[in-house]
Amino acid sequence: MDDIGGLKNLLYELLALLRIADSWDMPELKAKVELEIHKHDLVQRLLPLYRISESIVDQNCQPSIELIGHPVLQVAERYSADDLKDALNQMANENGDLLRRFSLS
């Protein structure tokens, strides 16, 4: 699956599943969802679609990471998806200047 639109849809579906797993207190499913996100490398492969939103800050007053209007980092924090949160923060640290340029376009 190399189609950017398909990858984006896959990530949205997995994030929706993450919400369900959290609300039903299913930690094993949450772990499997995070594994699928990593398996398909949805953080790095969708890099051109991510933006750093200076208007939305996380709990540490850091800019939020969005995937074209979808607050992926906030979802990861809200549902305790620590592996996803770490991957997003690492991606932002390594590509912050590039993400800010994407945000301006």
N, C-alpha and C positions, 0 to 999 in steps of 0.2 A: 504494500500500500504506500505509494510514493506521492499520490495526489494530495496536495496541501489542503484542499477543501475536505477531503476524506479524513485526513489526519486531524484536522480541527474538529470535525464532527465526532470522531472517535474520542478525542479528549473531552468534549462537552458531555458525551454520553457517560464516560467514565467518571467525570466529576459529579454528574447526577447520581450515579450509582454509589459514589462515595458518600453523598448526603444521606441516601437511603440506609446504607450500612451503618452510618453513625446514628441515625435516628432509631434504628432497630437494635443498636448496641451489638453489632456483629464485627468484632475486631478482626476475625480471620478474613472476612470479605473485604474489609478496608485494606488489609495487607495485600490481598490479591489484586485489588484495583490499583494500588500504588505500583505493584510489580508489573502490571500490564502497561501502565504509563511509562515505566522505565524500559520495559521490553521493547516497546515501539519507539523509544527515545523521543517522546513527544515534547520534551522541554527544548532540546537542541534543534530538532528537525523543524520546529515551528518558529524558530528564532525571528525571522522577518515579520511575523505577525504579533510578536510581543511588544508592548509599550511600557514605559515607566510613567506612571501617573503621579505627577507632583501634587495634584489636587487631592488625592486619596493617600493617606499615610497609614502605615500599620501600627500595631501596638507599641512599637519602639520608635515611632515618629519617623520611620523611613518611608520613602516613596513606595507605593504599591506597584506590583507587576500585574499587568492586564494582558489578556489575549483579545485584542480588538474589542474592548468594552466589557469583557468578562473578567472579573477580579479573581484570577486564578490563585494568587497568593493568599488573599483573604479566605477563599474557600479552603485552601490547605490548612490555614491556621484555625479556622472555625471548626473543622472536622478532625483536627489533630493528625493530619497526614504529614508526619514529620519528615519522611523521606522526600516527599514531593516538595515540601517547604524548603528543605535543605538544597535540593536540586535547583529550585527556582532562585534562591538566594545566591548560590554559586554561579548560576548562569548570569544573574544581574551583576555580580561582582566582576566576572570575567568579561562581560560585554556591555557594561553600563553606558559607555560613550556611544556605542552603536545603537543601543536601545533608545537612548535619548534623541539621537538623530532620527530614528524611525518615528519617534513621538512627535517630532516637529513636522514631518512630512504629511 
